Amino acid sequence: MILIFVILLSISISAQNFKSEVENYFNHKLKGYDKIEVSFLNDITQHNYKIDESRELKIKGSTVYLPVKYSDRNRLVNSILTIQLKLYKLIPVAIKEIKRKEKIESNSFMLQIVDVSSLKYSEAAIVSDLNSVRAKSLIKEGQIITKDLIEEIPVVQSGSRVLAEYVKGSVVISTEAVARRDGRVDEVIDILTASNELLKAKVINSQKVLIE
């Protein structure tokens, strides 16, 4: 009975050591995450597994196919373990509803450790991304703020008055105009001049556009 207990304990310790080895492996392999959790879909107590880094690791979404090897009757056997990953990152989550075109303020989100396994690493916004941006579409309370949900605040707002200049050689003609849509620096927008002409103009800054 004692011998069986010792064997089971040894198997349990070996499995725990292997799990720690795998967690350390993924922490090194997958950079940029604050925490990684692994769940084995295979029974890892059957053999004394070792990670086989000579073979390719395959990742499909949150499912990983880890190449391993183990000894069986004095021969080395190659195998694959299927692992479910949970990838956690400290990212901004909306703490209230943010309407379309509403500026993202510091009090409209908080940083939370979230499982982002279903997201590509590049999709999740970081705090530096949220300077001078607004919601591109409605962001619901509790929603992860991703890069596709935000956009830079345009320097010219639709309906704002701007100074429109037309340059031809050394001749510069200036007139007041109204922006017909939002525009960022170097973007071409529609403007309506004081004489009701609809023209195209490049945004120079928040007050001036250059008629093309």
N, C-alpha and C positions, 0 to 999 in steps of 0.2 A: 504493500500500500504506500509506504514511504517512497519507494523507488518510483512508482507511478506519479506521485506528487512532484518529486524532484524533476522527472522528465517533462511533465506538463509545465512546471515553472520555468524550466530551461527553454522550452519552446516559446512560452509567452515573452520571456525576456528577449529572445532572439528576434521575435516578430516586432517588439517595441523598438529594439535597436535599429532594425531595418527601416521601420517607419520614420524614425528620426533621421536616418541617413537619406531617405527619399525627400523628406521635408527640406533638409539642408541643401540637397541637390537642386531642388526647384527654386529655392531662395537665391541660389547662385546663378541658376540658368535663366530665370525670369526676373529681370531687374525691374525696379520701379514700383513694386507692390509693397504695401505696409505689412501684410500678413498673408500667408498661403496655408490653406488646409487641404489635406489629401484624404480621400476615401477610396480604399481598395475594393474593387469589384471581384477580386480573386481571393482565395484563401491563402494568406501569406504564411500560415503556420505549417504548410505541407513540406516546405523545403527551406533551407538556409540560403535565401536569395542574396545576390550581389548585383548592383547596377552594372550593366555592360555599356561603358561609354564608347566602345569601339563601333557600336551600331547606332543608327539614326533614331532619334526620339521623334515620335509623330504626335502632333497635337491637332485635334479637330474640335474647335470650340472649347468647351470646358472638359472634354474627354481626352485623356493622354494615354498613349500606348508606349509603355516604358520597356525597353529591352533589358533583360536580366539574364543571369546565368546561375546555375546551381550544380552541385556535385551529386551524382547518382552512380553508385557502384564503381567508384574511382574514375568516372568519366564526366567531363564537363558538358552540361546540357544548356543549350540556348532556349530562352522562352520569352514571352511577352506578358506583362501585367497591364491590365486595364485599370486606370485610375481616374476618379472624378475629382477635378480641382475646384476649389473655391478661392478666388483671388480678391483680396480686400485692398481697398485704397481709400485714403482720406480725400474726399472730393466734396464739392459744394452741392447741397440739396436745398431746394426751395422750401422755405418755412411759411410761405404764403403764396397766394396766386399772383403771378406776374403777368400783366396783360401785354398783348402785342404792342411793340414799340415803346414799352415802359422801360426806363433806365434800370439797370441792375444795381441796386444799392446794397451796402454791406448788411443792412438789416432785413434784406429779403431772402437771405440764405444763411445756412450754417454748414460747417465742415463736419462730415460724418464718415466713419469707417463703414464702407458699403461693399458688398459683394458685386464686383464688376465683371464677373466671368462671362456674362452675356454681351459685354461691350468690348469693342476693340480698345486697346490701351489708349490710342490717340483720340478716341471719341470723348472721353471724360474731360471736362474743363478743369483747369486749375485756377487758383485765386488770381494769378497775374493775368489770366485771360479775361477777367471780369472788370477790368479798368476801362471806363469810358465805353461800355457796351450797353445794348438794350436787347430786349426779347424779340427774336425774329417772329415767333409765334407764341401762342398762349402757353405759359409754363404753369402747371398745376402744383398745388401745395404737396410736398413730399416727393416731387419728381426730381430725378438726378439732372443737374444742369450740364448738358453736353454741348460740344462746340457747334453742332448744327442748329441749336436752339437760340444762339446769340449772334449778334452782328455789331460791328463798330457803329457808334452813333455818327450819323452824317454831319458834316460841318454846316451844310446848307439844308434847311428844312423846307418841305413843300409849303408854299404860301409866303415864305419870307422874302423881304425886299433885298435886292443886291444891286451892286454897281456893275453894269455890263460894259465891257470895253471891246472895241473893234480896232485892231492894229493892222495898218497897211503901210509898210515901209516906215517912214518917220511920222506918219499921220496916225493919231490916236483919237477915236471918237468914243465918247462915254455917254451912257444913258441909264436911267433907272429901269429896273425890270423886276418881275416877280417870278420866283422859282416855281415851276409846275410839278416838280417832284424832288424827293430827297437826293442829296448828292454828297459824295466824299471827295477829298482832294484828288484832282486829275480825272474824275469821272465827267462824262458829258451828259448834261441834263437839258430838258426843255425849259425855256424861259419865255415869258410874255413881256414885251417891251411896252413903254408908255403909249406907243402908237399902235398897240394891239397886233404887233408882229410876233409870230411864234417862231423862235429861233433855237438853234443848238448852241450850247456854250460849255466850255470846260471850267470846272470849279477850280479856282485858285486858292481861295480861303473862304472863311465864313461870310465875308462881305463883298467879295469880288469874283466875277466870272469873265472868261474870255470868249467872245463870240467867234465861232469857227466859220 
